[in-house]
Amino acid sequence: MKAHFLRRPHGATELLADAVRVLGLVGVLVAWVWWQPTDAGIAALALPALVVPRFLGVRGSADLVSGLVVLVAAWSNVLDLYRTVVGWDLLVHFACTAVLAAWAYLALAHVGIVPARGAAGFSTAGALVLTTALGLALSVVWEVIEWAGWRFVSDAIFVTYEDTIGDMVVGGLGAAVAGLLLGRVRLLRDPVEEPA
């Protein structure tokens, strides 16, 4: 993992993916200065999701797309797009949960908890089931954070029973699509030699 993180970017998509990570960090500072501290906190929640693909050695195109999806998810909250654009909430939950569930599966595969693509015991059906389960679990965490924000930080955060259930269902569907992709598309770069 460390070797992937320290590896110099190769090609335009890897450079752009790293630029998205920098943009995410700058976004936290921008949100702190021009918006509210809670907005900076929301932007900061995106930072781990921006860095994980780099550690996992995700291919440049998938890394770039996932970084953009995560930034859109965070900034949609800061810019209040979830309440002002009809259907935006569901679209972002679908895409962002797909990304996070795929990276969760790959992280578990990296430490040997689940089989990696191409390894003995791997199947598309297994990746579909496990990634969907991971996505549903992540959706629950997302909704708990949303509820905690509403309960303890600001009642301006939109939380209803229907919204919560809808977000989790759509997140699970996004994770299922990610599970299918894990079985059919190579998302990781070739292994990198760890420094001695």
Residue frames as a rotation matrix with the C-alpha (Angstrom) as fourth column:
MET 1
0.572 0.821 0.000 0.00
0.821 -0.572 0.000 0.00
0.000 0.000 -1.000 0.00
LYS 2
0.440 -0.473 -0.764 2.77
0.185 -0.784 0.592 2.41
-0.879 -0.402 -0.258 0.92
ALA 3
-0.618 -0.724 0.306 4.55
0.414 0.032 0.910 1.79
-0.669 0.689 0.280 -2.39
HIS 4
-0.112 0.668 0.736 1.37
0.972 -0.078 0.220 2.63
0.204 0.740 -0.641 -4.30
PHE 5
0.773 0.464 -0.432 0.90
0.578 -0.797 0.178 5.81
-0.262 -0.387 -0.884 -2.32
LEU 6
0.259 -0.781 -0.568 4.50
0.001 -0.588 0.809 6.97
-0.966 -0.210 -0.151 -2.84
ARG 7
-0.225 -0.321 0.920 4.64
0.851 0.395 0.345 5.98
-0.474 0.861 0.184 -6.51
ARG 8
-0.745 -0.062 -0.665 4.91
-0.193 -0.933 0.303 8.91
-0.639 0.354 0.683 -8.91
PRO 9
0.348 0.935 0.067 1.84
-0.121 0.116 -0.986 9.37
-0.930 0.335 0.154 -11.09
HIS 10
-0.795 -0.516 0.319 2.08
0.211 0.258 0.943 8.03
-0.569 0.817 -0.096 -14.65
GLY 11
-0.605 0.550 0.576 -0.05
0.718 0.064 0.693 9.59
0.345 0.833 -0.434 -17.34
ALA 12
-0.695 0.361 0.622 -2.64
-0.216 -0.930 0.298 12.32
0.686 0.073 0.724 -17.46
THR 13
0.333 0.931 -0.150 -5.39
-0.076 0.185 0.980 10.50
0.940 -0.315 0.132 -15.54
GLU 14
0.241 -0.316 -0.918 -3.15
0.906 0.412 0.096 9.73
0.348 -0.855 0.385 -12.56
LEU 15
-0.843 -0.530 0.097 -1.97
0.482 -0.822 -0.304 13.36
0.241 -0.210 0.948 -12.48
LEU 16
-0.399 0.784 0.475 -5.57
-0.350 -0.609 0.712 14.56
0.847 0.118 0.518 -12.63
ALA 17
0.464 0.549 -0.695 -6.56
0.396 0.573 0.717 12.13
0.793 -0.608 0.048 -9.85
ASP 18
-0.279 -0.636 -0.719 -3.81
0.956 -0.111 -0.273 13.58
0.094 -0.763 0.639 -7.65
ALA 19
-0.887 0.011 0.462 -4.98
0.052 -0.991 0.123 17.10
0.459 0.133 0.878 -8.57
VAL 20
0.136 0.991 0.016 -8.48
-0.081 -0.004 0.997 16.14
0.987 -0.137 0.080 -7.39
ARG 21
0.280 -0.119 -0.953 -6.98
0.884 0.419 0.207 15.11
0.374 -0.900 0.222 -4.03
VAL 22
-0.787 -0.594 -0.170 -5.26
0.617 -0.742 -0.262 18.50
0.029 -0.310 0.950 -3.74
LEU 23
-0.580 0.661 0.476 -8.53
-0.181 -0.674 0.716 20.18
0.794 0.329 0.511 -4.74
GLY 24
0.360 0.712 -0.603 -10.26
0.443 0.438 0.782 18.28
0.821 -0.549 -0.158 -1.93
LEU 25
-0.138 -0.512 -0.848 -7.76
0.990 -0.094 -0.105 19.62
-0.026 -0.854 0.520 0.61
VAL 26
-0.958 -0.175 0.225 -8.02
0.210 -0.968 0.141 23.17
0.193 0.183 0.964 -0.75
GLY 27
-0.227 0.965 0.132 -11.81
0.074 -0.118 0.990 22.79
0.971 0.235 -0.045 -0.63
VAL 28
0.221 0.250 -0.943 -11.69
0.923 0.259 0.285 22.24
0.316 -0.933 -0.174 3.14
LEU 29
-0.635 -0.544 -0.549 -9.82
0.686 -0.723 -0.077 25.53
-0.355 -0.426 0.832 3.56
VAL 30
-0.861 0.380 0.338 -12.18
-0.014 -0.683 0.731 27.34
0.508 0.624 0.593 1.18
ALA 31
0.097 0.946 -0.310 -15.22
0.423 0.243 0.873 26.01
0.901 -0.215 -0.377 3.05
TRP 32
-0.025 -0.178 -0.984 -13.67
0.999 -0.048 -0.016 27.11
-0.044 -0.983 0.179 6.36
VAL 33
-0.855 -0.419 -0.306 -13.00
0.410 -0.907 0.097 30.65
-0.318 -0.043 0.947 5.13
TRP 34
-0.892 0.448 -0.053 -16.08
-0.372 -0.664 0.648 31.36
0.256 0.598 0.759 2.97
TRP 35
0.053 0.927 -0.372 -18.72
-0.085 0.375 0.923 29.08
0.995 -0.017 0.099 4.44
GLN 36
0.589 0.228 0.776 -19.18
-0.764 -0.157 0.626 27.70
0.264 -0.961 0.081 7.96
PRO 37
-0.420 -0.793 0.441 -17.06
-0.891 0.454 -0.031 25.37
-0.175 -0.406 -0.897 10.09
THR 38
0.130 0.524 0.842 -19.69
-0.249 0.839 -0.484 22.63
-0.960 -0.147 0.240 9.63
ASP 39
0.939 0.174 -0.298 -19.23
-0.316 0.084 -0.945 22.95
-0.140 0.981 0.134 5.84
ALA 40
0.067 -0.984 -0.163 -15.47
-0.942 -0.008 -0.335 22.60
0.329 0.176 -0.928 6.28
GLY 41
-0.357 -0.126 0.926 -16.16
-0.644 0.751 -0.146 19.46
-0.676 -0.649 -0.349 8.34
ILE 42
0.672 0.656 0.344 -18.31
-0.138 0.566 -0.813 18.04
-0.728 0.499 0.471 5.55
ALA 43
0.751 -0.467 -0.467 -15.59
-0.582 -0.131 -0.803 18.79
0.313 0.875 -0.370 2.99
ALA 44
-0.233 -0.893 0.385 -13.01
-0.972 0.205 -0.114 17.18
0.023 -0.401 -0.916 5.32
LEU 45
0.218 0.387 0.896 -15.07
-0.452 0.854 -0.258 13.96
-0.865 -0.348 0.361 5.50
ALA 46
0.964 0.161 -0.210 -14.27
-0.252 0.322 -0.912 13.47
-0.079 0.933 0.352 1.81
LEU 47
0.293 -0.947 -0.131 -10.50
-0.955 -0.282 -0.097 13.47
0.054 0.153 -0.987 2.33
PRO 48
-0.273 -0.431 0.860 -10.07
-0.494 0.830 0.259 9.83
-0.826 -0.354 -0.440 3.42
ALA 49
0.515 0.554 0.654 -12.17
0.278 0.614 -0.739 8.66
-0.811 0.562 0.162 0.47
LEU 50
0.899 -0.256 -0.357 -9.94
-0.439 -0.503 -0.745 10.70
0.011 0.826 -0.564 -1.85
VAL 51
0.018 -0.990 0.138 -6.75
-0.997 -0.006 0.083 9.12
-0.081 -0.139 -0.987 -0.51
VAL 52
0.227 0.118 0.967 -7.80
-0.395 0.918 -0.020 5.45
-0.890 -0.377 0.255 -0.22
PRO 53
0.979 0.160 0.125 -7.64
0.038 0.461 -0.887 4.74
-0.199 0.873 0.445 -3.99
ARG 54
0.488 -0.870 -0.068 -4.03
-0.721 -0.358 -0.593 5.98
0.492 0.339 -0.802 -4.06
PHE 55
-0.176 -0.530 0.829 -3.07
-0.901 0.427 0.081 3.55
-0.397 -0.733 -0.553 -1.29
LEU 56
0.421 0.450 0.787 -4.90
-0.176 0.892 -0.416 0.69
-0.890 0.036 0.455 -3.00
GLY 57
-0.698 -0.715 0.037 -3.21
-0.059 0.109 0.992 1.28
-0.714 0.691 -0.118 -6.34
VAL 58
0.321 0.899 0.299 -6.42
0.425 0.145 -0.893 1.95
-0.846 0.414 -0.336 -8.24
ARG 59
-0.285 -0.376 0.882 -5.99
0.957 -0.050 0.287 2.62
-0.064 0.925 0.374 -11.96
GLY 60
-0.930 -0.280 -0.238 -5.87
0.283 -0.959 0.022 6.29
-0.234 -0.047 0.971 -12.90
SER 61
-0.677 0.717 0.168 -9.23
-0.158 -0.364 0.918 6.49
0.719 0.595 0.360 -14.66
ALA 62
0.173 0.748 -0.640 -11.13
0.596 0.438 0.673 4.81
0.784 -0.498 -0.370 -11.82
ASP 63
-0.360 -0.408 -0.839 -9.23
0.917 -0.319 -0.238 6.91
-0.171 -0.855 0.489 -9.27
LEU 64
-0.995 -0.033 0.097 -10.11
0.061 -0.953 0.296 10.12
0.083 0.301 0.950 -11.11
VAL 65
-0.316 0.949 0.011 -13.79
-0.044 -0.026 0.999 9.27
0.948 0.315 0.050 -11.49
SER 66
0.178 0.393 -0.902 -14.11
0.838 0.420 0.348 8.19
0.516 -0.818 -0.255 -7.86
GLY 67
-0.660 -0.491 -0.569 -12.40
0.719 -0.634 -0.286 11.35
-0.220 -0.598 0.771 -6.63
LEU 68
-0.890 0.384 0.245 -14.76
-0.191 -0.803 0.565 13.53
0.413 0.456 0.788 -8.64
VAL 69
-0.012 0.926 -0.377 -17.78
0.256 0.367 0.894 11.58
0.967 -0.086 -0.241 -7.35
VAL 70
-0.030 -0.063 -0.998 -16.64
0.989 0.146 -0.039 12.00
0.148 -0.987 0.058 -3.73
LEU 71
-0.910 -0.327 -0.254 -16.01
0.362 -0.926 -0.105 15.73
-0.201 -0.187 0.962 -4.17
VAL 72
-0.610 0.768 0.196 -19.39
-0.199 -0.387 0.900 16.20
0.767 0.510 0.389 -5.83
ALA 73
0.120 0.661 -0.740 -21.03
0.648 0.513 0.563 14.36
0.752 -0.547 -0.367 -2.90
ALA 74
-0.316 -0.310 -0.897 -19.34
0.925 -0.310 -0.219 16.58
-0.210 -0.899 0.385 -0.31
TRP 75
-0.969 -0.154 -0.194 -19.82
0.117 -0.975 0.186 19.86
-0.218 0.158 0.963 -2.14
SER 76
-0.447 0.890 0.088 -23.42
0.223 0.016 0.975 19.07
0.866 0.455 -0.206 -3.00
ASN 77
0.203 0.455 -0.867 -24.04
0.953 0.109 0.281 19.26
0.223 -0.884 -0.411 0.72
VAL 78
-0.550 -0.499 -0.670 -22.07
0.652 -0.757 0.029 22.49
-0.522 -0.421 0.742 1.16
LEU 79
-0.989 0.128 -0.075 -23.90
-0.146 -0.736 0.661 24.10
0.030 0.665 0.746 -1.79
ASP 80
-0.462 0.858 0.227 -27.29
-0.353 0.057 -0.934 22.70
-0.814 -0.511 0.276 -0.65
LEU 81
-0.627 0.182 -0.758 -27.86
-0.753 0.109 0.649 20.86
0.201 0.977 0.069 -3.95
TYR 82
-0.946 0.266 -0.183 -29.49
0.295 0.943 -0.152 17.92
0.132 -0.198 -0.971 -2.18
ARG 83
-0.340 0.865 -0.370 -32.47
0.535 -0.145 -0.832 20.07
-0.773 -0.481 -0.413 -1.29
THR 84
-0.070 0.306 -0.949 -32.57
-0.423 -0.871 -0.250 22.37
-0.903 0.384 0.191 -4.32
VAL 85
-0.476 -0.116 -0.871 -32.10
-0.871 0.195 0.450 19.92
0.117 0.974 -0.194 -7.22
VAL 86
0.490 0.783 0.383 -34.80
-0.803 0.577 -0.152 17.26
-0.340 -0.232 0.911 -7.51
GLY 87
0.993 -0.015 -0.118 -33.37
-0.026 0.940 -0.341 13.74
0.116 0.342 0.933 -7.59
TRP 88
0.317 -0.945 0.086 -29.79
-0.583 -0.265 -0.768 14.90
0.748 0.193 -0.635 -7.00
ASP 89
0.082 -0.225 0.971 -29.67
-0.968 0.214 0.131 13.23
-0.237 -0.951 -0.200 -3.57
LEU 90
0.736 0.283 0.615 -30.52
-0.214 0.959 -0.185 9.81
-0.642 0.005 0.766 -5.01
LEU 91
0.891 -0.444 -0.097 -28.11
-0.035 0.144 -0.989 10.14
0.453 0.884 0.112 -7.93
VAL 92
0.092 -0.907 0.410 -25.22
-0.775 -0.324 -0.543 11.05
0.625 -0.268 -0.733 -5.64
HIS 93
0.217 0.024 0.976 -26.07
-0.814 0.556 0.167 8.31
-0.539 -0.831 0.141 -3.12
PHE 94
0.971 0.150 0.186 -26.05
-0.018 0.822 -0.569 5.78
-0.238 0.550 0.801 -5.98
ALA 95
0.675 -0.738 0.005 -22.69
-0.053 -0.055 -0.997 6.92
0.736 0.673 -0.076 -7.38
CYS 96
0.037 -0.721 0.692 -20.87
-0.860 -0.377 -0.345 7.64
0.510 -0.582 -0.634 -4.13
THR 97
0.428 0.153 0.891 -21.94
-0.702 0.677 0.221 4.43
-0.570 -0.720 0.397 -2.41
ALA 98
0.993 -0.116 -0.011 -20.83
0.076 0.710 -0.700 2.48
0.089 0.694 0.714 -5.50
VAL 99
0.349 -0.919 0.182 -17.38
-0.327 -0.301 -0.896 4.06
0.878 0.253 -0.406 -5.28
LEU 100
-0.048 -0.383 0.922 -16.99
-0.985 -0.133 -0.106 3.60
0.164 -0.914 -0.371 -1.52
ALA 101
0.703 0.361 0.613 -18.25
-0.486 0.873 0.043 0.00
-0.520 -0.328 0.789 -1.58
ALA 102
0.885 -0.434 -0.167 -15.84
0.077 0.491 -0.868 -0.91
0.459 0.755 0.468 -4.39
TRP 103
0.026 -0.928 0.371 -12.90
-0.530 -0.328 -0.782 0.57
0.847 -0.176 -0.501 -2.48
ALA 104
0.193 0.094 0.977 -14.01
-0.955 0.247 0.165 -1.18
-0.226 -0.964 0.138 0.70
TYR 105
0.969 0.164 0.183 -14.05
-0.116 0.962 -0.249 -4.52
-0.217 0.220 0.951 -1.14
LEU 106
0.603 -0.796 -0.051 -10.61
0.054 0.104 -0.993 -3.88
0.796 0.596 0.106 -2.65
ALA 107
-0.032 -0.596 0.802 -9.23
-0.865 -0.386 -0.321 -2.89
0.500 -0.704 -0.504 0.78
LEU 108
0.492 0.280 0.824 -10.59
-0.711 0.676 0.195 -6.11
-0.502 -0.682 0.532 2.29
ALA 109
0.983 -0.180 -0.033 -9.11
0.115 0.745 -0.657 -8.08
0.143 0.642 0.754 -0.60
HIS 110
0.346 -0.910 0.229 -5.75
-0.433 -0.371 -0.822 -6.40
0.833 0.185 -0.522 -0.04
VAL 111
-0.277 -0.446 0.851 -5.58
-0.958 0.059 -0.281 -7.72
0.075 -0.893 -0.443 3.53
GLY 112
-0.861 -0.193 -0.471 -6.89
-0.284 0.950 0.128 -11.16
0.423 0.244 -0.873 2.53
ILE 113
-0.643 0.685 0.342 -10.35
-0.358 0.125 -0.925 -11.01
-0.677 -0.718 0.165 4.09
VAL 114
0.610 0.785 0.109 -12.12
-0.197 0.284 -0.938 -11.48
-0.767 0.551 0.328 0.75
PRO 115
0.062 -0.625 0.778 -10.73
0.752 0.542 0.375 -12.97
-0.656 0.562 0.503 -2.46
ALA 116
-0.275 -0.264 -0.925 -9.19
-0.348 -0.869 0.352 -10.55
-0.897 0.418 0.147 -4.94
ARG 117
0.763 0.502 -0.407 -10.26
-0.522 0.105 -0.847 -10.56
-0.382 0.858 0.343 -8.59
GLY 118
0.376 -0.595 -0.711 -8.39
-0.675 0.349 -0.650 -13.37
0.635 0.724 -0.270 -10.33
ALA 119
-0.625 -0.604 0.494 -7.58
-0.775 0.401 -0.489 -15.19
0.097 -0.688 -0.719 -7.08
ALA 120
-0.747 0.346 -0.568 -8.85
0.265 0.938 0.223 -18.61
0.609 0.016 -0.793 -6.09
GLY 121
-0.501 0.645 -0.577 -12.34
0.822 0.147 -0.550 -18.38
-0.270 -0.750 -0.604 -4.63
PHE 122
-0.707 0.254 -0.660 -13.23
-0.240 -0.964 -0.115 -15.13
-0.666 0.077 0.742 -6.39
SER 123
-0.475 0.595 0.648 -16.51
0.877 0.382 0.292 -14.97
-0.074 0.707 -0.704 -8.28
THR 124
-0.792 0.268 0.549 -18.53
0.005 -0.896 0.444 -12.14
0.611 0.354 0.708 -9.74
ALA 125
0.268 0.944 -0.192 -21.54
0.214 0.137 0.967 -13.38
0.939 -0.300 -0.165 -7.75
GLY 126
0.213 -0.275 -0.937 -19.52
0.971 0.163 0.173 -13.28
0.105 -0.947 0.302 -4.53
ALA 127
-0.841 -0.542 0.000 -18.22
0.541 -0.840 -0.035 -9.78
0.019 -0.029 0.999 -5.32
LEU 128
-0.422 0.780 0.461 -21.78
-0.005 -0.511 0.860 -8.68
0.906 0.361 0.220 -6.09
VAL 129
0.508 0.669 -0.543 -23.15
0.503 0.281 0.817 -9.97
0.699 -0.688 -0.194 -2.77
LEU 130
0.038 -0.572 -0.820 -20.26
0.992 -0.078 0.100 -8.74
-0.122 -0.817 0.564 -0.61
THR 131
-0.883 -0.379 0.277 -20.00
0.428 -0.892 0.144 -5.32
0.193 0.246 0.950 -2.27
THR 132
-0.104 0.926 0.363 -23.76
0.071 -0.357 0.931 -4.82
0.992 0.123 -0.029 -1.96
ALA 133
0.561 0.272 -0.782 -23.56
0.741 0.256 0.621 -5.70
0.369 -0.928 -0.058 1.73
LEU 134
-0.430 -0.789 -0.440 -20.65
0.883 -0.469 -0.022 -3.29
-0.189 -0.397 0.898 2.19
GLY 135
-0.775 0.181 0.605 -22.58
0.201 -0.838 0.508 -0.57
0.599 0.515 0.613 0.37
LEU 136
0.326 0.945 -0.034 -25.65
0.267 -0.058 0.962 -1.07
0.907 -0.323 -0.271 2.53
ALA 137
0.336 -0.291 -0.896 -23.49
0.942 0.083 0.326 -0.91
-0.021 -0.953 0.301 5.65
LEU 138
-0.760 -0.650 0.009 -21.82
0.648 -0.757 0.089 2.27
-0.051 0.074 0.996 4.41
SER 139
-0.380 0.720 0.581 -25.26
0.168 -0.564 0.808 3.71
0.910 0.405 0.094 3.61
VAL 140
0.584 0.563 -0.586 -26.32
0.648 0.112 0.753 3.11
0.490 -0.819 -0.299 7.19
VAL 141
-0.157 -0.729 -0.667 -23.19
0.934 -0.329 0.141 4.87
-0.322 -0.600 0.732 8.48
TRP 142
-0.820 -0.114 0.561 -23.84
0.407 -0.805 0.431 7.78
0.402 0.582 0.707 6.07
GLU 143
0.053 0.953 0.299 -27.43
0.191 -0.304 0.933 8.12
0.980 0.008 -0.198 7.31
VAL 144
0.493 0.040 -0.869 -26.38
0.862 0.109 0.494 7.91
0.114 -0.993 0.019 10.98
ILE 145
-0.612 -0.753 -0.241 -23.87
0.758 -0.646 0.090 10.73
-0.223 -0.127 0.966 10.39
GLU 146
-0.627 0.473 0.619 -26.60
0.192 -0.676 0.711 12.71
0.755 0.565 0.334 8.64
TRP 147
0.459 0.841 -0.287 -28.99
0.464 0.049 0.885 12.11
0.758 -0.539 -0.368 11.56
ALA 148
0.157 -0.481 -0.863 -26.29
0.970 -0.089 0.226 13.03
-0.185 -0.872 0.452 14.13
GLY 149
-0.845 -0.443 0.300 -25.63
0.511 -0.834 0.209 16.24
0.157 0.329 0.931 12.22
TRP 150
-0.199 0.876 0.440 -29.34
0.089 -0.431 0.898 17.06
0.976 0.218 0.008 12.29
ARG 151
0.589 0.508 -0.629 -29.71
0.585 0.269 0.765 16.12
0.558 -0.818 -0.139 15.97
PHE 152
0.437 -0.509 -0.741 -26.56
0.818 -0.118 0.563 17.66
-0.374 -0.852 0.365 17.41
VAL 153
-0.629 -0.777 0.010 -25.27
0.691 -0.554 0.464 20.25
-0.355 0.299 0.886 14.92
SER 154
-0.847 0.329 -0.417 -28.00
-0.439 -0.876 0.199 21.87
-0.299 0.352 0.887 12.83
ASP 155
-0.186 0.865 0.466 -31.68
0.246 0.501 -0.830 21.26
-0.951 -0.040 -0.306 12.27
ALA 156
0.198 0.171 -0.965 -31.16
-0.802 -0.538 -0.260 22.65
-0.564 0.825 0.031 8.75
ILE 157
-0.864 -0.482 -0.148 -29.94
-0.489 0.728 0.481 19.17
-0.124 0.488 -0.864 7.73
PHE 158
0.028 0.934 -0.357 -32.80
-0.975 0.105 0.197 17.42
0.221 0.342 0.913 5.94
VAL 159
-0.963 -0.268 -0.033 -33.68
-0.250 0.930 -0.269 14.11
0.103 -0.251 -0.963 7.61
THR 160
0.090 0.981 0.172 -36.91
-0.990 0.107 -0.089 12.17
-0.105 -0.162 0.981 7.14
TYR 161
0.047 0.005 0.999 -37.75
-0.284 0.959 0.009 8.50
-0.958 -0.284 0.046 7.34
GLU 162
0.870 0.368 0.328 -38.57
0.197 0.351 -0.916 8.28
-0.451 0.861 0.233 3.62
ASP 163
0.713 -0.668 -0.214 -35.37
-0.649 -0.512 -0.562 10.10
0.266 0.540 -0.799 2.65
THR 164
-0.073 -0.771 0.632 -33.25
-0.893 0.332 0.302 7.83
-0.443 -0.543 -0.714 4.82
ILE 165
0.209 0.216 0.954 -34.76
0.039 0.973 -0.229 4.60
-0.977 0.085 0.195 3.48
GLY 166
0.981 0.189 0.039 -34.63
0.057 -0.089 -0.994 5.85
-0.184 0.978 -0.098 -0.12
ASP 167
0.462 -0.881 -0.103 -30.97
-0.880 -0.441 -0.177 6.84
0.110 0.172 -0.979 0.24
MET 168
-0.194 -0.552 0.811 -30.05
-0.647 0.693 0.318 3.43
-0.738 -0.463 -0.492 1.64
VAL 169
0.527 0.451 0.720 -31.92
0.228 0.742 -0.631 1.53
-0.819 0.496 0.289 -1.08
VAL 170
0.980 -0.171 -0.102 -30.34
-0.160 -0.369 -0.916 3.58
0.119 0.914 -0.388 -3.86
GLY 171
0.191 -0.955 0.225 -26.92
-0.974 -0.155 0.167 3.25
-0.124 -0.251 -0.960 -2.19
GLY 172
0.004 -0.126 0.992 -27.37
-0.256 0.959 0.122 -0.52
-0.967 -0.254 -0.029 -2.13
LEU 173
0.863 0.337 0.377 -28.21
0.283 0.297 -0.912 -0.51
-0.420 0.893 0.161 -5.83
GLY 174
0.727 -0.668 -0.162 -25.09
-0.644 -0.581 -0.497 1.53
0.238 0.465 -0.853 -6.57
ALA 175
-0.072 -0.759 0.648 -23.02
-0.850 0.386 0.359 -0.93
-0.523 -0.525 -0.672 -4.54
ALA 176
0.419 0.289 0.861 -24.53
0.116 0.923 -0.366 -3.84
-0.900 0.253 0.354 -6.49
VAL 177
0.995 -0.104 -0.010 -23.43
-0.031 -0.209 -0.977 -2.22
0.099 0.972 -0.212 -9.75
ALA 178
0.312 -0.933 0.179 -19.96
-0.946 -0.322 -0.029 -1.75
0.085 -0.160 -0.983 -8.24
GLY 179
0.068 -0.241 0.968 -19.92
-0.459 0.854 0.245 -5.45
-0.886 -0.461 -0.053 -7.31
LEU 180
0.820 0.259 0.510 -20.66
0.318 0.535 -0.783 -6.40
-0.476 0.804 0.357 -10.91
LEU 181
0.834 -0.550 -0.055 -17.89
-0.424 -0.573 -0.702 -4.09
0.354 0.608 -0.710 -12.13
LEU 182
0.176 -0.792 0.585 -15.42
-0.891 0.125 0.437 -5.62
-0.419 -0.598 -0.683 -9.68
GLY 183
0.250 -0.013 0.968 -16.04
0.037 0.999 0.004 -8.97
-0.968 0.035 0.250 -11.33
ARG 184
0.704 0.188 0.684 -15.65
0.643 0.240 -0.728 -7.70
-0.302 0.952 0.048 -14.88
VAL 185
0.782 -0.403 0.476 -13.24
0.001 -0.762 -0.647 -4.74
0.623 0.507 -0.596 -14.87
ARG 186
0.090 -0.834 -0.544 -9.66
0.940 0.251 -0.230 -4.57
0.328 -0.491 0.807 -13.65
LEU 187
0.892 0.348 0.288 -9.64
0.230 -0.899 0.372 -1.60
0.388 -0.266 -0.882 -11.27
LEU 188
0.730 -0.670 -0.134 -6.12
0.017 -0.178 0.984 -2.00
-0.683 -0.720 -0.118 -9.86
ARG 189
0.516 -0.698 -0.497 -2.80
-0.836 -0.284 -0.470 -1.13
0.187 0.658 -0.730 -11.46
ASP 190
0.453 -0.491 -0.744 -0.07
0.144 0.864 -0.483 -3.72
0.880 0.112 0.462 -11.66
PRO 191
0.838 -0.132 -0.529 1.63
0.543 0.107 0.833 -4.42
-0.053 -0.985 0.162 -8.32
VAL 192
0.598 -0.680 0.423 4.42
-0.442 -0.721 -0.534 -2.08
0.668 0.133 -0.732 -7.20
GLU 193
0.069 -0.670 -0.739 7.57
0.574 0.633 -0.519 -3.36
0.816 -0.389 0.429 -5.55
GLU 194
0.971 0.210 -0.112 7.74
0.199 -0.457 0.867 -2.39
0.131 -0.864 -0.486 -1.90
PRO 195
0.365 -0.892 0.268 10.95
-0.552 -0.439 -0.709 -0.55
0.750 0.111 -0.652 -1.01
ALA 196
0.192 -0.388 -0.901 13.43
0.524 0.817 -0.240 -2.58
0.830 -0.426 0.360 1.07
